Amino acid sequence: MEQSAKTKERFSETNESFTMLEAINEAKRCLHCKAPQCSKGCPISQDIPDWIHELSMGNLGNAMHIINGKSNLPAVCGRVCPHERQCEGHCVLGKKGRPVAIGKLERFVADFDGDMQLIRERLPQKTRGGDWQRTCRTCRRRRPCAKRLRGGGLRDGAGTGRRADVRHS
């Protein structure tokens, strides 16, 4: 236990999180744009204005539920993602001044959720692409092959459950 306290002291966070009041006030700065550029800048197309709106009303559980719709690791993303180039870099407020601190807000919501243990439900595993990408497993040109199959309406070789027979040129 003593070792853990020493380790925490040595490796403390350099960018401290918001307090509850600071987080809500920062969330209230969001303009809730009709065409949110912050979501377009996000690699996973997170519904940023929606969860920030929930946070601005104090609904941290709803905010976390919206975040978990696209990301299973919001606490990591809130610390590691380059927000200044992605979501915050596309924020409309950033064009004239200081953008909404989206990364720090995401980190706050995730940390609050972890500290209070709010999420009780099992989170669904996120997938990359659809089933059509798995049709031809042995092919190195998976995407072009699968796109050809999908274009023809085939999922797994005429629905037989077997690998589709595709000839490559």
Residue pairs with C-beta under 8 A, 6 or more apart in sequence:
15 79
15 104
17 104
17 107
17 108
17 111
18 26
18 101
18 104
18 105
18 108
20 112
23 55
23 105
23 108
23 109
24 55
24 56
24 58
26 100
26 101
26 104
26 105
27 52
27 53
27 55
27 56
27 100
27 105
28 56
29 93
29 100
30 49
30 52
30 53
30 56
30 93
30 100
31 92
31 93
32 49
32 52
32 53
33 49
33 92
36 48
36 49
37 90
37 91
37 92
38 48
38 49
38 87
38 88
38 90
38 91
38 100
38 102
39 45
39 46
39 47
39 48
39 49
39 87
40 90
41 85
41 86
41 87
41 88
41 89
41 90
42 48
42 86
42 87
43 81
43 86
44 70
44 71
45 70
46 67
46 70
46 71
46 87
47 66
47 69
47 70
48 87
48 102
50 66
51 62
51 63
51 64
51 66
51 67
51 109
52 63
52 100
52 102
52 105
54 60
54 62
54 63
54 66
55 63
55 105
55 109
60 109
60 112
60 113
60 118
61 113
61 118
63 109
64 74
64 109
64 110
64 113
64 118
64 119
67 74
67 106
67 109
67 110
68 74
68 119
68 123
70 126
71 77
71 126
72 123
72 125
72 126
74 106
74 107
74 109
74 110
75 107
75 110
75 111
75 114
77 103
77 106
78 103
78 104
78 105
78 106
78 107
78 108
78 109
78 110
78 111
79 103
79 107
81 103
83 89
83 101
83 102
83 103
87 102
87 103
88 94
88 99
88 100
88 101
88 102
88 103
89 99
91 99
91 100
91 102
93 99
93 100
112 118
113 119
131 155
131 156
132 146
132 147
132 149
132 150
132 155
133 142
133 143
133 146
134 146
135 145
135 146
135 149
135 150
135 154
135 155
135 156
135 157
135 163
135 164
136 142
136 145
136 146
136 149
136 163
136 164
136 166
137 163
138 163
139 145
139 166
139 168
141 168
145 166
145 168
148 166
149 155
149 164
149 166
154 164
156 162
156 163
156 164
157 163
157 164
157 165
158 164
